[in-house]
Amino acid sequence: MTLFRGTFLDTPDDPFTGGRLRTEQDGALLVRDGVIRARGSFADLHRQHPQEDIVDLSGGFVLPGFVDTHVHFPQVRVIGGLGMPLLDWLDRTALPEEARLADRAYAEGVATDFVRGLVGAGTTTALVFGSHFAPAVDTVFAEAARVGLRITSGLVVSDRLIREDLFTDPDRAREESLALAARWHGVGRARYAVTPRFSLSCTDDLLAACADVLQTVPGAMLTSHVNENIREIETVEALFGCDYVTSYDRHGLVGPGTVLAHNVHPTDPELALLAARGAAVAHCPSSNAALGSGLFPLARHRANGVRVAMGSDVGAGTGFSLLKEGLSAYVAQQLLGEAGHPLTPTHLLHLATRAGAEALGLGSAVGDFSVGRRFDAQWIKPAPSTPLDVGLTHATDPGDALAKMFALGTPADVHRVWIEGDPITAPDPHLVG
Ligand SMILES: [Zn+2]
C-alpha cells in the first residue's frame, strides 16, 4: 500500500445543493491496487500504517483528476482557429483536418499529441469525440490504453451537409461501430460512445443506425452536439420539423447515458425533455466564447433539473485545461448579469470533477477522494515565484487557494498526474521538486 501525503481538495457533495469544499490539510490517502482504502490526517494514518511507503506531495494542492466530458481527438492540431462562427469554422478549420485522419499514420501522431494534451492538463477521464475513420478511432483507443487514460469514445458518423469524404452510410456505420465496440468497449478503462456528429449532418436513417448500435452494446454511451449556434439550430429545425433535442429523442438517443455538448440556446420544452430523460449537458464555455455561440444559460438548466458537467471542446475550445474552462464558465455567468448563476471556486471544481464523473456514469469509481474511489489525481504545484505560487502562498483559506488556481493555473502548474494510483507523468524538469 502507499500513503499519499498532502493537502487534498474535493467536492463529494454538490455545491449547487449546499455541498461544501472538502479539505484535508496535511492529510493522507491510503491507496492499494489503485483504490483509496482510508483517508484522514497524515499523523493518524501514518501511526496506523507505519510500514507503508509514503509519497510526499506537500506544497501545492492535490485535486481529483479532471473529467472532460467533451473533447475532439482529431482537432488537437487546429486549436486557435479564431474569428469564425461555428459552421464556417467547421468548413475551414476543423473538417479539413479531420479528413487528414483517413491516413492512419497521421492519426497515430494526432492520437499521441491528443492524449499528451489531456494528461498534461490534469485530465484523467474523458468522453472523447472520435474520428470519422474507424482505423483512426483505433489509434486513440490504443494510445489511451498505452498511457492509462480513462476514455469513452467512438466512431463519428455523418451522411449529409458536410464534406463528402467524411460521409458514411447507415449499414457501414452500424458495421464499423459494432466492430470498434467489440475491440474496445469494456477493455481496460475504455468504453464505447455512439457518436452522430450532429443531427444537422445525419439523416434519420443514420440516426436509426446509431440507435441500433446503442441497443446492441450494453453500457455504451451516446454523445453529440445540440443547440450551439442559431444558424445551425434553424437548419436542424428545417430538416427535421422538430426541435433539436427531439431530433435525437425520437430515435431513442436521449437517456441517462447521453451527453450532449453546448445547449447554449435551448427552449424550455427541450430542457424539460433532457431532465426527464436524465441526460447530461457538456458545458464548453471557451468554445462558446471563441465561436461567438453565446452565453450558456446555466440557471435555466439548474431550474429544470438538467445535469451539467464541463468540456474543453478542443479544438474550438482554446485548450485542454479545465482550469481555464472553469474560469470561462465563471466569466460567462458574470456577463449574464441577473440571468447568470453565480459560481464559486467550489462550483467550478465540482463541475470539472464530480459532475463529470456522474455525467459519464463513473460516479462510483472516480470524481473525488472518498474511500472506495480510484486514486485519479493531479498535484497542482506551480514553479516558485510565479503569480500562482505567490497567490497560493498568500491565500487566506483553501477556497481562496482554489479560486487562484482557476484564475491563474495552466497545464504548466500540473506537476504530476496519477490514474488508479499509477503515476502517468514525470515531474516537470522546469519545476523544483
Ligand atoms: Zn464539439
Residues whose N, C-alpha, C, O or C-beta is under 5 A from the ligand:
A	BS01	ZN	A261 D313
